[in-house]
Amino acid sequence: MTDRQPLLNQVNLVVLALSGRDAAAGATVVAGALVKVTVAVLLPFMVLARRFSGGLLLGTLAAFALGAVAAVAAFGLHGIDLFAALNRNAAFVSSDSFPNEIAHLFGKPGVFPIDHDLLKGALVVIVIHLLWRTWRGYDWVAASGWTLLAIAVTSTWLLAWYILWPLPLAVIARDRRLLVATLAVQAMFIVHQTAPLLAPVS
């Protein structure tokens, strides 16, 4: 029994180190989400990939509790009313968004309320599929990147930096298709923005 004790001690130290790293990872994602809410996309994929690690959940909950207290102290209850802000932004339509341009391509004047519902439904289906694949062993970094890319493409309120969201994840993900798709979307956006500058002046 004494011969096994050093080995058991080392195993316990490794478990504690991994738990601490998971807790720090969860807290970091929550801290990022408090700055930009889209960072929260990473969290469910991390949780699934780590099979609901206790350290990850503990770090996430602790950081969320601290962030909620700080937000309420600084801004009152409006500080934690993220869903209202997200719903408000989702109702906007920018002329540069992919849904708006596709609507014009098919002869429609723009995006209608029913289109918002269809786009939200498509995004939900994509996210559920990626969550299922992550549970089956797919790279959670790539799944997070695909989700961010899907949000940018299906959003009717598109700003230039939205298409940059998946790029850091695409660079480090094991699925190279994510990088190709991200660069392709960025290239289309750049062409769309610069094409009017190259049009001949009548």
Summary of the structure (lengths in Angstrom):
residues: 202
radius of gyration: 21.2
end to end distance: 89.7
largest distance: 89.7
contacts: 551
relative contact order: 0.09
helix: 79%
strand: 0%
